Amino acid sequence: MERKIINLIKDSSRVLIITHVNPDGDTLGTASALKSYIGEKADILVQIKDKFQFPKMYEFLPHIDKALNLTNVKNEYDLIIAVDVASCDRIVENARKIFDNSKNTIVIDHHKTNKGYAKLNYIKGELSSASEVLYELFKEVDIEITKEIATGLYCGILTDTGCFKYENTTPKTFKIASLLAQTGINTSQIADFCYSNKPKNFILFQNYLVSNAKFCLNDKIVYALITKEIMNQFSAKDEYTEGICETLRSIAGVEIAFVLKEIETGAKVSIRTQEIDATKITDKFNGGGHRRAAGCTIKLEINEALEKLIEQAKTLL
Ligand SMILES: [Mn+2]
């Protein structure tokens, strides 16, 4: 399989690497590393939709500055490779047409839910990140991991494991990270690019929400409400809400953390838990996710949605 993929890359004259819509550090890091390997004949496509903005912290990744977007990508490729793209719904608009009409397609991914929608599917659900999957692929066929390739792969692994904190972090993840570090990349600088590069209002907005969080049920439940008014007050972008729920869950004694964000159709909910299965809450509202991190949308006014969530949470505590 690995050989087949590498041969297909070698035999193609124009390659398009597609990252998932509204990209993160894993999809961008993996794309960057893959482009570093393939070289000139490959382009990266970054898809941005709705009010999402390109996450500036990843601008340090090799080749990302020259990435194409949905408006300037053309149908001129004989091989398309989707990286970290769990399903073809995560390829949108004209990019989807280009993908569907392409002679050859490859998926490189680590999402357990990925059913394999390409002609060649290289999916390893047990690995932490798409970057770890690409590392495995390179290793299988003895491709040399240059410093430039390592930069992208390290970024993908670092961000998708939450700095080696999440349950997807295995002894193998550390081993790969160590091998990547041995290429001479500056791991502390990469971490700084990814995590210590936040806009002022991002920190002020998050601190405001944490300081104004409310507790109930003997501090077992904590919640923060993000109204449109608060968003405006801090000129907050959508990505500014990232990480608040984790911060709230990290309080000792807290079992369930909720973050509710006011949207046009009601409330967008993030849930983080300690022992309780978060999907037992989101199932009730047609949401989903993982055992300790899940989400849903509730078509109610934000305070009413909160009431429903607490009601459901009480049955589990
Ligand atoms: Mn990923």
Residues whose N, C-alpha, C, O or C-beta is under 5 A from the ligand:
A	BS01	MN	D26 D84 S129 A130 D160
